[in-house]
Amino acid sequence: MAWKKRSAADGKTVQYTTFKVRLYPTEAQAELFENTFGCCRYIWNHMLADQQRFYLETDQHFIPTPAKYKKGAPFLKEVDNQALIQEHNKLSQAFRVFFKSPETFGYPKFKKKKTDRDSFSACNHIFESGPTIYTTKDGIRMTKAGVVKAKFSRRPQAWWSLRRVTVEKTKSGKYFCYILYECEVKTPEPVTPTPETTLGLKYSMGHFYVGDHGDMADPPRWLKESKEKLVRIQRRLNRMQPGSKNYQEAVHKYRLLHEHIANQRHDFIHKESRRIANAWDAVCVRADALADMSRDPRYGSVPDSGYGMFRACLRYKLERQGKPLILPLPAHHTHLLGLRAGSGYGARQGKNLELSKVRYGAQQGNQRRTKCQGPGPCPVLQQSGFARKRLACKAPAIPVGTPANAHGSGWER
């Protein structure tokens, strides 16, 4: 980023809030946005290619700046220079996180026009003549684009500082702008939760989540409700000539329908997470590995439910109120931490959950042992960070064939 994160005064903390607004650019402004998207993709790919070539020749890491490419590509001077600088910062950040944790963050990839996201970012700089980016009554003023007409759903406070904007074009052809504001707020006082004000949640394939009282979310099945429309459009696409005008119109309708489904899901997640964050002093959600659950057919389509986004929204909304979000390990049962004692529903759910976890753990253990048969170290354990920590601590290995419940619940880890 082009700006540094400043420290807040005593008793206050710096908080960042992002507004999403719809843009209605003119033809000239839309053309400038399209050129900026292409220039950002051009700069990213050339910087990445030069970095790879420089590393092969000198065995050192170096990323050239966008100024190097303006002489050979004069069209880069027609767009906002801040957008090109942000691409350089993003590529540098991508390499930093890759060097820090290669297993978590992959190597940066080249961008493609058809599949990658069309977006660019620009930082706000304040000069004596005024800021480079600011909002007006019905629009946003940007460098080289001028005042772009926008529709605001809410307005910032007078003391908030505009830091950065990100312009994005969706697959359906809509333009959106994400405005990042910075402000100082009073540090929230930590809330001490009690068993009566703590809510326990766990993922449910049929009900989205199940609470400790037995309450369930039961959101509408937006994808299933629109399945007939999606099938109808797909059948029409199969009978059309690719590239024709009717084909493009059908593809546009198909994208609009998927965008509508995603908006419905996001609206429910934000409203439900806000309701829970305001009503409870602490929330206990089991830290399930959603990536592993999505590969298990017993849990249904986890990505379509948006449960991961739901946990992320719960986290930041609780933190802004000084409330904790407790994420126990999957080996522990949510009914032991968040469910009230004496709840018949909780006892039944806990018993079923315990049996399913034991069966699932034994099944996974048998699969791992099958993979690790043969001489030499186990390739599965070599790739896991937990196995490396065990070897570093010289912890005794668990013998094969030991029952799953012979080592306790794992709380000591």
N, C-alpha and C positions, 0 to 999 in steps of 0.2 A: 504494500500500500504506500501511497505517496505521503501520508501523514502519520505522525507518531501518536501513539496512545498516551494521552496526558493523564496525570494523577489527579484525583479529586481531593477536596478539602477534608479536614477531619470531620468524621460523622457523616460523610456523604460518599457516594460511589458513582462512578460513571456508568451510565446506562445507554445502550444503543437500541433504537427502535426503527423498524423499516416499514414504510408505507408502500403499498402497491396501488398504482393508479393506471388507468387506461389512457393511452395516447391516441390522438386523432391527427396524425401528421398530414400535411399537404403532399401533393405529388412530388414537389422538389425536396421536401424534407424526407419523404419515404425513400426517394432515390439516394439521398445522402446517407441514410441509415443502411441501406443495402450495400453501398460502397464501403461503409465503415465495417460492416460484418465481413465483407470479403477481404479488406485490408488487414483486419485483425487475424483472420485465418491465414493469410499470406505471410504475415510477420511471424506468427507462431511456428508454421511449418519450416520456414527458412532458418529461424533461430535454432530450432531443434536439429535440423539437418547439419548446420554449421557446428553445433555443439558436438554432435556425434563424430563428425569428421575431425574436429580439433582434438577430441579425446583419443581417436585412433592414431593420430599422428604424433601427439606429444604426451599422451597418457595423463593429461590434466583436464580439469573441468573449467570451462569458460563459455559464457553466453554473450554474444555480441549485442550491442544496443540497437534499437530501431533506426538510429541516425545513420548507421552504416548502409542501409538498404535504400535510402531515399534518392541517392544519386542514380542508381540503376533502375529504380522504379519511381518515376516522378509522380505517379498517381497517389502515392502515400502522402504527399503534401496537401492533397485536397480534403483530407479528413482531419478530425481533431487529433492533435498530437498526444493528448492525455489518454486516449483509447489505446494507442500503440504502446505507450509506456506501461499501462496496466497489463498488457499482454506479456511484456517482459517481466513484470513483477510476478504474474501468475506462473509463468514458466519457472522462474527462480524458486518460487514457493513449492512448486511441484517436485523439483529436484531436491529441495531441502527435506521435505517429508519422506521422499523416497530413500534418501541416504539415511535418514533417521530410523525408518522402519520399513525395509523392503517387503516384508511379508504382508504388511497391512496396506501399504500404498504401492501400487504398481509403477512401472517405468512410464514416463510421459509418452503419449501416443500422438501421432499426426492427426490433424483435424480433417474431416471430410465435409464437403458441402451438403451432401444429401442427408447425412445422419447426425451431424453434430448440431449443437444448439447455436442459434443465431443470436448473439448478444455482444455487447461491449460495455465497458465501465469507464467512468471519468470522475476524477476527484475535483472537489471544489477548492479554488484558491481565492483568497481575499487580498485584493490590492487596494491602493488608495482610491482608485476609481470605482471600486465596488467588487462584489464577488463575481466569479465567472459563471456560477450556476445558482439560480434562485427561482422561487415559485412566484407566480402572479395570481391574479384573481381567478383566471380560468386556464392557466397553462404553466409550462415550465420553460425557463430560458436556458438554453444550452449553447455551448461554443459552436460557431459556424452554422448551427441549425436555427438559431433565433428562438422565438417563443413558439413552443409546440403546444397545441391545444390539448388539454387533459381534463379528466373528470375525477375529482377528489371525493372520496367517501368520508374522509375526516381531515382535519387540519392540525398542524403541530402547534405547540405552545410558543409564545413569543421568545422565550429564552433558549429554545432548542437551536442547535447549530447543525446546518446541513453539511455533511461530510462527503458523500459520494452518491452517484446515481448509476443505475445499470439499466440499459435499454434492451429489451428482449422482444423477439418476434416469434410467436407461436406457429405451429404447423398449420393452424387454421387461418393465418394471415393477420392476426391481431397484434397490436403493439402495446407493450406494457412497460412501465418504468418503476423500478424499485428505488425509493429514496431513503437513504440511510441518515438518520438524525442522531446526534449525540447530546446528552443532557446530564446534568448532575441531579441526583435524587437522594433523599435521605436514606441512609443505610437501614434496611428493615431489621427490626429486632427479632432475634431467633425465637421461634415459637416452640415451646416444650410440649410435645404431643403426649396424650394419654391414651389408654386402651379404648376409651369411649369415643375419642375424636380421631381415631386412626382407621383408615379404610384399607382393606386387603383386596387386591384384584389379581385375577389370573386370566390368561388368554383362553378363549372358548371358540371352537370352530363354528358352532351354530349360533352363538349369542354375542360374539365379539369379545366380551369379558363377562366374568361372573364375580360378584362382590361377596363379602363375608356374610351379609345378611340374606344372600340368595337373590339379590336384585341383579337383573341382566339388562344389558344395553339394548339388544335386539334392534339394530338399525335396519332400515329398509335395504333390500337387496337390489342396489341400483344397477349393477351389471346384469343380473338376471332379468330385471324388469325391462331393460333395453335390449335384451338378447334377440328378440324377434326382429326389432328394427335393424340391428347389426347384421343379422343373417340375411335379411331382405336386401340390404345395400350390397353385401358381399356377393350375393347371387347376381345382382345387376352388374356388378363390376366384372364378373367372370364372363358375361355375355357381351361386354363392350370391347371396343378396340382401344388398347392402351395408347395414351397420348391424345385421344380425341377430346373434343370439348365436353361431351357428355360424360366421358370418363373422368375428367378433371373435376366436374361439378359433383359427381358421385363421391369421389375421394374427399372433396371438401366437406360434404355432408357427413361422411364417415368420421372425419377428424373432429368436426364440431360435436358429434354425438359422444365421442370418447372424452372430449374436453368437458362436456356437460356432466358426465359421470364423475370425472375427477373433481370438479367443483362441488358436486354434491357430497362426495366423500370428505373433502377438506372442510366444508362448512360444518358437517356433523362432528368431525374430530375437534375442531377449535371450540365449538359450543360445549361439547361434552367435557373436554378437558378444563375449560373455564368454570363450568358448573362444579366439578369435583374439587378444583383448586380453591374455590371460594367456600365450599361447604365443609371441608375437612382440614385438620391441622397437620396431618401426615398421611401419606399414601404408600402402601407397601405393594410393589409390583414385582413378581418373580422375573429375574433376569434371564429369560429364556434366549437361547441363540436362535434368532428368527431365521437366519440363513440356513441353519441345519433343519429347522422345523419346516421350512418351505420345500425341502427335498423329501420330507416324509409325507406320504399321501394321507396319513391319519389326521393331520392337522388342517387339511384343506388348502386353499389358496391364501397363504399368509400375506404375500405382497398386495393382493387385491383388497384385503381388509383394511390396510393402513394402520396396523397395530404398532408398528415401529414409529411412525409419525406421531401416534397418540402418546406413546411414552415420552418422546422428545418434547412435545407440547406440555405435557404434565410437568416435566422437569423444570423448564424455564419459567412457567407460570407459578409454580410453587416457590422457586428460588426468589422471585421478585417479591414474595410476601413473607420471606423468612421461614418457609416451611420445608421440611425435608421430604425427599423422595427416596424411599428405602428399596434397594434392589438386592434381595438375597440371591445366593447362588441357586442354580436349578436343582441341586441336590437337596435343598431344604424345601419344606412344604409350606406354602403360603398360609395354610390354616394354622400352623404352629406359631406364626408371627403376627398375622393381622386379623385372624378370625377370633371372635370372642369365645370364651369358654362356655360350654353348655349349649352351643348352637347345634341342633340336630342336623340341620342342613350342612353345616361346616364339617361335622364329624363324618357324615356320609361322603361328602365330596373329598375330604382328606383321605379317607380309607381307599376310595377308588383311585385317587391320585397317587397314593403311596404304592398300591399294587401295580399301577401302570408304569411308574417310574422304575420299580424293581425289575419288571419284565423287560422294559425298554433298555435299561442299563445292562442286564445280562445278555440281551440280544446283541447290543453294540459291542460288548466285551468279547463275545464269541467271534464276531466279525473281525475285530482287531487282532485276536489271537491267530485267526486263520491267515490274516495278511502277514503276520510276523513270524510264521513258521519258517524254519530253515536256519542255516548258520549265519553268524554276523549280527550286528545290531539291528534293532527294529527300525525300518524306514519311517513308520508312522510316528514313533516316539521321537525320532531325531528331528522331525519338522515342527514339533510342538514346543512352545515356550515353557510350558509347565514341566515337561520332561527335562529340559535343560536345567531348570531351577532345582529339580530333584537331584540331578546328577551333581550339580555344583554343591548342594548341601550334603551330598553323600547319604541321602535318605535310602533306607532299605527298600529294595524292589518288592512288589507284591507278587507272591508266587502264583503261577497259573493254576486255576482250579479252585482258588479260594472263593467261598460264597460272597455274594455282593454285599451282604449286610454284616460281614465279619469285621469291618474296619470302621464302624460307627457311621454317623451321619455326615462326617466331613466338616463339621463346624469348626474344628481346630485349625483348618487351613485359613 
